[in-house]
Amino acid sequence: MQDSNPPKTAIVDTRVPLGYVYVDLPVDEVLEACRMYINNKKFDNALDAVYDGGHIESWDYWSQGDVK
């Protein structure tokens, strides 16, 4: 039999008036989502360091000529 009230997890968030938000996920899933977000953010920052730094002048810098 399924539980009619799935587990909820409170997430502290100072951007919202109450200071916390409830999500319909268990704690381990919330923590995994946070880990994924952190890793994605680190990856995005690493890409920004390369591509926003002006190292790549054109999207097709690798091309040997015009596409036909």
N, CA, C and O atoms as CSV, one atom per row, in Angstrom:
chain,resi,resn,atom,element,x,y,z
A,1,MET,N,N,0.838,-1.189,0.000
A,1,MET,CA,C,0.000,0.000,0.000
A,1,MET,C,C,0.881,1.251,0.000
A,1,MET,O,O,1.822,1.352,0.787
A,2,GLN,N,N,0.575,2.196,-0.880
A,2,GLN,CA,C,1.344,3.420,-0.955
A,2,GLN,C,C,0.927,4.388,0.134
A,2,GLN,O,O,-0.238,4.481,0.520
A,3,ASP,N,N,1.928,5.100,0.606
A,3,ASP,CA,C,1.671,6.136,1.604
A,3,ASP,C,C,0.975,7.309,0.913
A,3,ASP,O,O,1.447,7.791,-0.117
A,4,SER,N,N,-0.136,7.764,1.470
A,4,SER,CA,C,-0.890,8.860,0.853
A,4,SER,C,C,-0.180,10.206,1.024
A,4,SER,O,O,-0.467,11.155,0.294
A,5,ASN,N,N,0.731,10.291,1.972
A,5,ASN,CA,C,1.495,11.517,2.200
A,5,ASN,C,C,2.972,11.233,1.946
A,5,ASN,O,O,3.669,10.760,2.844
A,6,PRO,N,N,3.463,11.515,0.733
A,6,PRO,CA,C,4.878,11.257,0.459
A,6,PRO,C,C,5.755,12.124,1.351
A,6,PRO,O,O,5.310,13.164,1.837
A,7,PRO,N,N,6.991,11.705,1.568
A,7,PRO,CA,C,7.871,12.478,2.449
A,7,PRO,C,C,8.154,13.864,1.884
A,7,PRO,O,O,8.294,14.037,0.674
A,8,LYS,N,N,8.234,14.821,2.751
A,8,LYS,CA,C,8.572,16.191,2.359
A,8,LYS,C,C,9.849,16.578,3.076
A,8,LYS,O,O,10.104,16.161,4.206
A,9,THR,N,N,10.632,17.374,2.404
A,9,THR,CA,C,11.887,17.844,2.968
A,9,THR,C,C,11.869,19.364,2.970
A,9,THR,O,O,11.491,19.985,1.976
A,10,ALA,N,N,12.273,19.959,4.071
A,10,ALA,CA,C,12.368,21.412,4.157
A,10,ALA,C,C,13.757,21.836,3.710
A,10,ALA,O,O,14.761,21.286,4.162
A,11,ILE,N,N,13.806,22.826,2.812
A,11,ILE,CA,C,15.067,23.368,2.336
A,11,ILE,C,C,15.143,24.818,2.799
A,11,ILE,O,O,14.243,25.614,2.531
A,12,VAL,N,N,16.215,25.149,3.488
A,12,VAL,CA,C,16.409,26.515,3.959
A,12,VAL,C,C,16.767,27.383,2.768
A,12,VAL,O,O,17.703,27.081,2.028
A,13,ASP,N,N,16.024,28.456,2.587
A,13,ASP,CA,C,16.247,29.366,1.469
A,13,ASP,C,C,15.898,30.771,1.930
A,13,ASP,O,O,14.726,31.103,2.108
A,14,THR,N,N,16.894,31.569,2.116
A,14,THR,CA,C,16.679,32.921,2.638
A,14,THR,C,C,16.037,33.850,1.613
A,14,THR,O,O,15.657,34.971,1.954
A,15,ARG,N,N,15.909,33.402,0.356
A,15,ARG,CA,C,15.291,34.239,-0.676
A,15,ARG,C,C,13.774,34.235,-0.594
A,15,ARG,O,O,13.123,35.081,-1.207
A,16,VAL,N,N,13.199,33.300,0.150
A,16,VAL,CA,C,11.738,33.243,0.263
A,16,VAL,C,C,11.319,33.830,1.608
A,16,VAL,O,O,12.088,33.776,2.568
A,17,PRO,N,N,10.118,34.388,1.692
A,17,PRO,CA,C,9.677,35.068,2.916
A,17,PRO,C,C,9.737,34.211,4.182
A,17,PRO,O,O,10.123,34.710,5.239
A,18,LEU,N,N,9.362,32.934,4.095
A,18,LEU,CA,C,9.376,32.093,5.295
A,18,LEU,C,C,10.774,31.629,5.686
A,18,LEU,O,O,11.007,31.237,6.829
A,19,GLY,N,N,11.699,31.675,4.736
A,19,GLY,CA,C,13.056,31.233,5.020
A,19,GLY,C,C,13.285,29.757,4.722
A,19,GLY,O,O,14.401,29.262,4.878
A,20,TYR,N,N,12.245,29.050,4.297
A,20,TYR,CA,C,12.382,27.646,3.926
A,20,TYR,C,C,11.280,27.266,2.947
A,20,TYR,O,O,10.247,27.928,2.847
A,21,VAL,N,N,11.538,26.171,2.226
A,21,VAL,CA,C,10.597,25.672,1.233
A,21,VAL,C,C,10.474,24.168,1.434
A,21,VAL,O,O,11.468,23.496,1.712
A,22,TYR,N,N,9.269,23.636,1.295
A,22,TYR,CA,C,9.077,22.190,1.349
A,22,TYR,C,C,9.039,21.616,-0.065
A,22,TYR,O,O,8.411,22.181,-0.961
A,23,VAL,N,N,9.714,20.497,-0.248
A,23,VAL,CA,C,9.669,19.792,-1.532
A,23,VAL,C,C,9.192,18.368,-1.285
A,23,VAL,O,O,9.399,17.813,-0.206
A,24,ASP,N,N,8.553,17.781,-2.291
A,24,ASP,CA,C,8.009,16.427,-2.168
A,24,ASP,C,C,9.054,15.372,-2.528
A,24,ASP,O,O,8.823,14.521,-3.387
A,25,LEU,N,N,10.193,15.439,-1.867
A,25,LEU,CA,C,11.277,14.492,-2.097
A,25,LEU,C,C,11.891,14.079,-0.767
A,25,LEU,O,O,11.895,14.856,0.187
A,26,PRO,N,N,12.408,12.860,-0.703
A,26,PRO,CA,C,13.131,12.464,0.506
A,26,PRO,C,C,14.487,13.179,0.573
A,26,PRO,O,O,14.984,13.678,-0.437
A,27,VAL,N,N,15.063,13.222,1.742
A,27,VAL,CA,C,16.310,13.954,1.983
A,27,VAL,C,C,17.430,13.486,1.060
A,27,VAL,O,O,18.161,14.318,0.521
A,28,ASP,N,N,17.586,12.165,0.861
A,28,ASP,CA,C,18.696,11.680,0.042
A,28,ASP,C,C,18.583,12.167,-1.406
A,28,ASP,O,O,19.604,12.428,-2.042
A,29,GLU,N,N,17.375,12.292,-1.933
A,29,GLU,CA,C,17.207,12.808,-3.292
A,29,GLU,C,C,17.506,14.301,-3.361
A,29,GLU,O,O,18.064,14.782,-4.347
A,30,VAL,N,N,17.138,15.024,-2.326
A,30,VAL,CA,C,17.440,16.459,-2.276
A,30,VAL,C,C,18.954,16.657,-2.223
A,30,VAL,O,O,19.488,17.518,-2.922
A,31,LEU,N,N,19.642,15.878,-1.410
A,31,LEU,CA,C,21.098,16.001,-1.309
A,31,LEU,C,C,21.776,15.652,-2.629
A,31,LEU,O,O,22.725,16.322,-3.036
A,32,GLU,N,N,21.297,14.611,-3.297
A,32,GLU,CA,C,21.865,14.241,-4.595
A,32,GLU,C,C,21.646,15.353,-5.616
A,32,GLU,O,O,22.543,15.653,-6.404
A,33,ALA,N,N,20.469,15.964,-5.612
A,33,ALA,CA,C,20.192,17.077,-6.524
A,33,ALA,C,C,21.123,18.257,-6.234
A,33,ALA,O,O,21.587,18.926,-7.158
A,34,CYS,N,N,21.390,18.508,-4.966
A,34,CYS,CA,C,22.311,19.587,-4.588
A,34,CYS,C,C,23.727,19.284,-5.068
A,34,CYS,O,O,24.414,20.175,-5.567
A,35,ARG,N,N,24.167,18.040,-4.922
A,35,ARG,CA,C,25.495,17.642,-5.406
A,35,ARG,C,C,25.600,17.821,-6.918
A,35,ARG,O,O,26.605,18.316,-7.428
A,36,MET,N,N,24.557,17.415,-7.622
A,36,MET,CA,C,24.558,17.564,-9.078
A,36,MET,C,C,24.604,19.042,-9.472
A,36,MET,O,O,25.316,19.413,-10.405
A,37,TYR,N,N,23.860,19.873,-8.774
A,37,TYR,CA,C,23.850,21.303,-9.061
A,37,TYR,C,C,25.238,21.898,-8.856
A,37,TYR,O,O,25.708,22.684,-9.678
A,38,ILE,N,N,25.887,21.526,-7.770
A,38,ILE,CA,C,27.233,22.042,-7.482
A,38,ILE,C,C,28.213,21.609,-8.566
A,38,ILE,O,O,28.999,22.423,-9.052
A,39,ASN,N,N,28.172,20.332,-8.949
A,39,ASN,CA,C,29.078,19.843,-9.989
A,39,ASN,C,C,28.805,20.529,-11.320
A,39,ASN,O,O,29.745,20.882,-12.033
A,40,ASN,N,N,27.540,20.724,-11.668
A,40,ASN,CA,C,27.204,21.408,-12.911
A,40,ASN,C,C,27.687,22.852,-12.897
A,40,ASN,O,O,28.153,23.370,-13.912
A,41,LYS,N,N,27.574,23.498,-11.739
A,41,LYS,CA,C,28.014,24.880,-11.609
A,41,LYS,C,C,29.526,24.972,-11.785
A,41,LYS,O,O,30.019,25.891,-12.439
A,42,LYS,N,N,30.267,24.022,-11.204
A,42,LYS,CA,C,31.727,24.006,-11.363
A,42,LYS,C,C,32.098,23.799,-12.828
A,42,LYS,O,O,33.006,24.455,-13.338
A,43,PHE,N,N,31.398,22.888,-13.507
A,43,PHE,CA,C,31.653,22.627,-14.913
A,43,PHE,C,C,31.363,23.866,-15.760
A,43,PHE,O,O,32.153,24.219,-16.636
A,44,ASP,N,N,30.231,24.525,-15.500
A,44,ASP,CA,C,29.881,25.744,-16.227
A,44,ASP,C,C,30.932,26.827,-16.030
A,44,ASP,O,O,31.289,27.527,-16.978
A,45,ASN,N,N,31.429,26.968,-14.809
A,45,ASN,CA,C,32.453,27.968,-14.531
A,45,ASN,C,C,33.750,27.645,-15.265
A,45,ASN,O,O,34.427,28.549,-15.757
A,46,ALA,N,N,34.100,26.361,-15.341
A,46,ALA,CA,C,35.304,25.963,-16.067
A,46,ALA,C,C,35.156,26.261,-17.556
A,46,ALA,O,O,36.104,26.725,-18.190
A,47,LEU,N,N,33.977,25.999,-18.121
A,47,LEU,CA,C,33.740,26.330,-19.525
A,47,LEU,C,C,33.800,27.836,-19.754
A,47,LEU,O,O,34.382,28.300,-20.735
A,48,ASP,N,N,33.201,28.587,-18.852
A,48,ASP,CA,C,33.233,30.045,-18.977
A,48,ASP,C,C,34.655,30.576,-18.959
A,48,ASP,O,O,34.972,31.527,-19.673
A,49,ALA,N,N,35.509,29.974,-18.153
A,49,ALA,CA,C,36.894,30.420,-18.067
A,49,ALA,C,C,37.602,30.264,-19.412
A,49,ALA,O,O,38.470,31.069,-19.751
A,50,VAL,N,N,37.242,29.245,-20.172
A,50,VAL,CA,C,37.867,29.019,-21.476
A,50,VAL,C,C,37.180,29.834,-22.564
A,50,VAL,O,O,37.836,30.603,-23.267
A,51,TYR,N,N,35.872,29.676,-22.711
A,51,TYR,CA,C,35.169,30.270,-23.838
A,51,TYR,C,C,34.877,31.752,-23.677
A,51,TYR,O,O,34.836,32.472,-24.675
A,52,ASP,N,N,34.677,32.225,-22.480
A,52,ASP,CA,C,34.417,33.649,-22.283
A,52,ASP,C,C,35.709,34.444,-22.178
A,52,ASP,O,O,35.694,35.674,-22.151
A,53,GLY,N,N,36.811,33.739,-22.119
A,53,GLY,CA,C,38.107,34.410,-22.001
A,53,GLY,C,C,38.661,34.882,-23.328
A,53,GLY,O,O,39.762,35.430,-23.372
A,54,GLY,N,N,37.926,34.683,-24.411
A,54,GLY,CA,C,38.382,35.131,-25.704
A,54,GLY,C,C,39.347,34.183,-26.383
A,54,GLY,O,O,39.968,34.548,-27.382
A,55,HIS,N,N,39.486,32.977,-25.866
A,55,HIS,CA,C,40.414,32.017,-26.461
A,55,HIS,C,C,39.879,31.468,-27.780
A,55,HIS,O,O,40.661,31.083,-28.649
A,56,ILE,N,N,38.584,31.428,-27.936
A,56,ILE,CA,C,37.971,30.918,-29.156
A,56,ILE,C,C,37.400,32.120,-29.905
A,56,ILE,O,O,36.523,32.815,-29.392
A,57,GLU,N,N,37.885,32.360,-31.093
A,57,GLU,CA,C,37.456,33.528,-31.846
A,57,GLU,C,C,36.171,33.279,-32.638
A,57,GLU,O,O,35.394,34.204,-32.873
A,58,SER,N,N,35.953,32.028,-33.047
A,58,SER,CA,C,34.815,31.741,-33.895
A,58,SER,C,C,34.306,30.345,-33.585
A,58,SER,O,O,35.054,29.484,-33.121
A,59,TRP,N,N,33.021,30.131,-33.848
A,59,TRP,CA,C,32.450,28.814,-33.565
A,59,TRP,C,C,33.058,27.750,-34.461
A,59,TRP,O,O,33.068,26.575,-34.094
A,60,ASP,N,N,33.563,28.131,-35.624
A,60,ASP,CA,C,34.102,27.135,-36.543
A,60,ASP,C,C,35.612,27.301,-36.725
A,60,ASP,O,O,36.123,27.123,-37.831
A,61,TYR,N,N,36.311,27.633,-35.677
A,61,TYR,CA,C,37.756,27.841,-35.749
A,61,TYR,C,C,38.484,26.594,-36.249
A,61,TYR,O,O,39.591,26.702,-36.777
A,62,TRP,N,N,37.887,25.425,-36.094
A,62,TRP,CA,C,38.503,24.154,-36.478
A,62,TRP,C,C,38.260,23.799,-37.941
A,62,TRP,O,O,38.876,22.873,-38.469
A,63,SER,N,N,37.370,24.530,-38.592
A,63,SER,CA,C,36.983,24.197,-39.955
A,63,SER,C,C,38.140,24.434,-40.926
A,63,SER,O,O,38.927,25.365,-40.758
A,64,GLN,N,N,38.230,23.576,-41.946
A,64,GLN,CA,C,39.254,23.731,-42.972
A,64,GLN,C,C,38.721,24.489,-44.168
A,64,GLN,O,O,39.397,24.567,-45.194
A,65,GLY,N,N,37.557,25.035,-44.066
A,65,GLY,CA,C,36.990,25.800,-45.163
A,65,GLY,C,C,35.495,25.911,-45.033
A,65,GLY,O,O,34.905,25.524,-44.024
A,66,ASP,N,N,34.895,26.444,-46.067
A,66,ASP,CA,C,33.448,26.631,-46.060
A,66,ASP,C,C,32.720,25.295,-46.101
A,66,ASP,O,O,33.195,24.341,-46.717
A,67,VAL,N,N,31.576,25.230,-45.450
A,67,VAL,CA,C,30.728,24.057,-45.480
A,67,VAL,C,C,29.966,24.085,-46.789
A,67,VAL,O,O,29.397,25.114,-47.152
A,68,LYS,N,N,29.946,22.955,-47.514
A,68,LYS,CA,C,29.277,22.911,-48.818
A,68,LYS,C,C,28.095,21.988,-48.794
A,68,LYS,O,O,27.415,21.830,-49.808
